[in-house]
Amino acid sequence: MVNFIKKNLLGSLREFRNRFINPIQNGQCADSTLKDVRIMKKRAHVLHAVLAGCVQRRDYSELTKFLPPKHEYVLSVRISPLQYKMYQYYLDHVASEGSKTKTGAHLFKDFQVLSQIWSHPWCLHLSNEHRKKNVYKKNQFQKTAQLINVETIVAESGLKENEGKELNDNGNSTMSTDVPQILLEGAKAACSPRSQSPNQAWYKHLLTERDVRIMEHSGKMVLLFEILRMAEDLDDKVLVFSQSLISLNLIEEFLAASHEARDPLSSLKNGSWIKNVDYYRLDGSTSASLRKKWADVFNNTSNFRGRLFLISTRAGSLGINLVAANRVVIFDASWNPSYDIQSIYRMYRFGQLKQVFVYRLLAQGTMEEKIYDRQVTKQSLSFRVVDHQQIKRHFTLFELTELYTFEPDMLDDPNSRKSKRPTPILPKDSILAQLLQIHKDWIVSYHEHESLLDHKQEEELSEAERKAAWAEYEAESNPAKLPDDSSQDTLQKKTNEQLLELLNKSRTNVSVNFLNLQKMRAHTIEDYILRLHQQYPLLPQAELQIKAQLWKQSDDNRRELAQTLYRASLAKQQTLTLQIQAIFNSRRTVTPTNPSTSNQPGEV
């Protein structure tokens, strides 16, 4: 996109990769060396300054001053013993079964299965049943299509009966209809039900029918329903996002079971979970008209019954307004952080009147926790380059192998590896405070998501380091125009005309850089405020001050870059001038090589 707006600003793709991508990626990991981290910070600083003239970033932080506070909590949820057993069994016997390829050869398939385990083990059974139904429907469709095709062939062959008759030895006629009959039998055989893949039933001996109603097999489910119960007491509405339709189906089953088990003498609302009355669901199969209808009903201030919205992350993270809710549960982490961020903005937007609370549920010690770390790394890289923030590094270079490490913190295992993240003592949310008391065995730790994305002042580059960063970048991206020609031996081989041409090119380069520097005049902050006030007369003074500072900082960065280029070209030109002058002086000195052949005075 930058190349489209300002061609060659970042160089070719190969140059951009060597100058920025590789140095920044090498230094943004948790196990990067100090040298790599320092290079990464310097290149990120340079890239931020280069992009300042053509990239402007506006995210949700622009709205925070107009909206109520938002608190985003990440809960590391302890997995159950059954989840541990099934997760470990899959890694040991299925993920590596018959695979002599490198780790992660079937990453997305493994992720899909493991995500069902950490959501709730019964999701495996629901997924398998859903898969069998799809296979049956597909087979039925193929069977019908092939039978129709065969019947067409038979009909067409019947029309050619007279042409297809042959006389045998007895003079009787025979029809060549055996070919369509063979096709018919072959089609029926081809449409027979396929045998189930052996890997699809690997969990059968670990899971029983009674496990479907045991919510305690999943800490996520336990915490989710506690959040729903507490939010109901506070008259808060909740959004639940999951990227798995199977997980949403299971949540609905638990809602139905909770509805049946509620106290019949309680009020109509308490504990009632009737679909499209107490809760709603939105996924890819929901039509546009129904989406609008359920969103309007949910947002209706007079609707006290509708207090829960189950939403598929892919289908409902964009294009829907649900400001009636003020609590969001991200049931599972997505590979792409933008999906989860956009899910939060379904309610954290204009029209929101309450404090917003977000709960990200992560299965501690699993691949999901690593994916969340990857999310933070992606956001950190974006903030580091575009917003010039110094963000903590959260991921290692051994990404793929790291995803498959399984280090859960089991309650009954004293040797289990504890969470590395510190846990704050007093959360600002009353619901989370109660969860930490009532279900402390399920919550390994928690932290505020924004705390991982805060600007780290102590990691900022000093002024000297910034200048060194520009010098290193210029030395790499703008080498001497003729690096081989600057050596004394190479210059000696050139003619006087070539040396003069080289010197003129160097002087021209200095002049161009000097003119570019002269065009960039320094202005005071008051000048920027005055110019902005002319453009935005209704903008508050505080906003004008912020915009003026950003504008001035961008111009200062550009002027610093221009000054560095001018100084570098001037130094090269001065060195080249001295070298060429020395060569000219040596050539002016005439040393007689043979006195006998030299012309004497008066000789012609």
Secondary structure, DSSP 4 states (H G I P E B T S, - for coil): -HHHHSTTSS--HHHHIIIIIHHHHHHSBTT--HHHHHHHHHHHHHHHHHHTTT-----GGGTGGGS--EEEEEEEEPPPHHHHHHHHHIIIIITTTT--S-TTTTHHHHHHHHHHHHH-THHHHHHHHHHHHHHHHHHHHHHHHHHHHHHHHHHHHHHTHHHH-EE-TTS-EE---HHHHHHHHHHHHHTSPPPPPGGGGTTGGG--GGGGG-GGG-HHHHHHHHHHHHHHHTT--EEEEES-HHHHHHHHHHHHHHHHHS-TTS-SSTT---BTTTEEEE-TTS-HHHHHHHHHHHH-TT--S--EEEEEHHHHSSS---TT--EEEE-S--SSHHHHHHHHTTTSSTT--S-EEEEEEEETTSHHHHHHHHHHHHHHHHHHHHS-------B-S-HHHHHT------TT-TTSPPPSS---SS-S-HHHHHHHHHTTTTEEEEEEGGGGGS--GGGPPPHHHHHHHHHHHHHHHS--SSTTTTSHHHHHTS-HHHHHHHHHHHHHHHHHHHHHHHHS----HHHHHHHHHHH-TTS-HHHHHHHHHHHHHHHHHHHHHHHHHHHHHHHHHHHHHHHHHHHHHHHH----S-TTTSPPTT--
